[in-house]
Amino acid sequence: MKDFDLQSRPGLSPHVRLQMDALSRQTVLLYPEGILELNTTAQEILGRCDGRTSLADILATLAAEYDAPADELKSDVFHCLEQLSARGFVFFES
């Protein structure tokens, strides 16, 4: 169940951080219990989750960068953030 909308401002939870893995050279999400390897989509989304930028603005930026309609990206972005939020890796400001 999602608890956010286009005006929500997602951010990384205080106990997690994005970091480049020295061995794989991939961006990963570090948390106290381990490490989560991110696919390119999740990297692009999480890299923009600063707690200040709205989801509408994140979608607009991604749409411009990838030359794709924001409406087409919305379901993938929301699904990614729902999954990460359920694990406590992302929070949302109203």
N, C-alpha and C positions, 0 to 999 in steps of 0.2 A: 504494500500500500504506500503510495507516494505521499509525502507531506510537504510538497513544494510545487511552485508554479513558475511561470516565466519571469516574475518579478523577484523570486527568491535569489539570494546570493550565496552560492555554495562555496565552502572552504574546506580545507583539509583539517581533520580533527587534530587537536594538539599533540596526541601521542603518535602521529604518523608523519612521514616526510617522504618526498620524492628524492631519489638519488640515482646517479648513474652507477651501475654495477661495474666494478673494475674488471671483472673477468669477461662478462658477456657484452659489455659496452651498451647495455640496454637500460632504459629508465625503469626503475623498480619502486615499489611502495614499501617502505620499511615500517614495521610496527613492532611492539615489544615481543610478541610471540613469534615473529618471523619476517618473511619477505614475500611479497606478491609480485610476480612478473606481470608486467602490463603489456597488452597489445598496443599497437600504434594508436588506435582510436582512443583507448583509455588514457594514454599518455597525452594526447592532444587536448582531451577534455580536462583532465586533472591539472595540467599545466596552466590552465586558465582559472582554476578555482581558488581565488584569493580572498573570498569572503566579502569582497567589495563590488565585484562585477556581477550583474544580473545574468540569469540564464538567457534572457532575450539577447543581451549583448554578446554573450559567449556564442550563442547560435549564429548571430549575425557575423561575427568574426570568422567562425568556422565556415559558414556559407561563402563568404567572400574569398577566403583562402583556398577553398576546395572547389569553387565555382559550382556550387550545388544549392538548390533551394533550401532555406532554413526549415521549412515545413517537412521536407524529406529527412533532414538530419535529426529533427526533434525527437522522434521515437527512439532512435539509437542512443542519443545523449541522455534522455530521461531514463532509459533502461539501465544504462551504465551507472548513472548516479543512484538509482534505486538499489542496485546490487551493492554498491560500495557503501551506501548509507546503512543498509541492513546489517553490514558488518562493522559499523561504527567508524568507518574511515573518513566519512564526509559529513559535515553539518550544513545546515541551511539557516541563513539570516533572512528575516522578512523585510 
